[in-house]
Amino acid sequence: MKYGDMVPETIAGKIVGGVCSLSGVLVIALPVPVIVSNFSRIYHQNQRADKRKAQRKARLARIRIAKASSGAAFVSKKKAAEARMAAQESGLELDENYREEDIFELQHHHLLRCLEKTT
């Protein structure tokens, strides 16, 4: 010491110096958790947003696959029904599988065919 350092010598000076040093540490230490919690909150919000985007993308992909497969199934069923109706109209013998076909489905395809002819 004694090299130009200013050091309090009285009890009151030492108390004021101690209070100042502690308040300086607190002023620096208190904002750090607030800043860290803000970064953490922003990080978690971004993670949730990324997860929602990935879930939405996966859901849209599943919808596209379902639409494509159901459309293909519908077209194949429609073609089979048209072939069956053409066979009935020409008087050909039907397979056992065709006889067990649901009457509702046959009527449905017949109505679709009639609608396509009129439009």
N, C-alpha and C positions, 0 to 999 in steps of 0.2 A: 504494500500500500504506500501511501504517502508519495506517490509519483504523479500527483495532479488529480487523483480521483476524489470526487466529492462524496463523502460518506457522512450520514447523519450521526451525530455524537450524543444527542439527548434522547431520552426515552420517547418523548412525543415525536421526534423526527424519525426514529426507527419505526414507530407504529405507523406513521403516515407513509413511510417508504414501503413497509410490508403490505399495507392496504393497496397502495398503487401497483405494486408488483402483482398481487393476487388479482386485482381488477383487470390488469392488462392480460393476464393469462385467461381469465374468464371471457373477456371481450373477444379474444382470438378463438377460444375453444367452443363457445356456444354456437356460432353460426355454422361450424363444420357439420354437425349432425343434420341441420336443416338443409344444407346444400346436398349432402349425401342422400337424404330421403327424397329430395326433389329429383335427383338423377335416377334413383331407384324407381320412383313412381313413373317417370317418363320411360324408362327401360321396360317396365312391366306393361305399360300401355302399348308400346310398340310391339312387344311380344304377343299380346292379345290380338292386336290388329293383324299381325302376320298370320296368326293361327286362324282368325276368322277368314282371311283371304284364302288360305289354303283349304279350309273346309268348304268355302263357297265354290272354289275351283273344282274340288273333288265332287261336290254335289252336282254342279253343272255337267261335269263329265259323265256322272252316273245317269243324269237325265237324258243326255245326248245318246248314250248307249241304249237306254231303255226305249227311247223314241225310235231309234234306228232298228232295234230288234223287233219292236212291236209292229212297226211299219212293214218290215220284211215279212213277218208272220202273217200280217193282214193280207198282203199282196199274194203270198203263196196260197193262203186259204181261199182268197177270191178266185185265183186262177183255177184251183182245184174244183171249186163250186161251179165255175163257168164250164169247165170240161164235163163235169157230171151232168149239168143241165143240158149241154149240147148232146151228150150221149142219150139222155132221156128223150129229148126231142127227136133224135134220129131212130129211136126204138132199139138201141143196143142193150144188151144184158148188163146189169150193174153188178159190181162185186159185193161181197157180203159187208165190207167196211162201209160202202156208200149207203147201204140200206139202214145201217145203224146210226147214221148221221142225225144230228138234232134237227127237227123240223123248223125250229126257230131260226137256226143258222141258214138253212136253205131258203127260207122266206126272206131273210135279211139280204142275202146275196142276190136273190131275184129282184128285190126292190131296188138295190143299188144298181143292178144292170139296167133296169127300166129307167131309172133316173139318168144314168149316163147316156142312154139312147135319146132321151128327150132334150137333153141340154147340149 
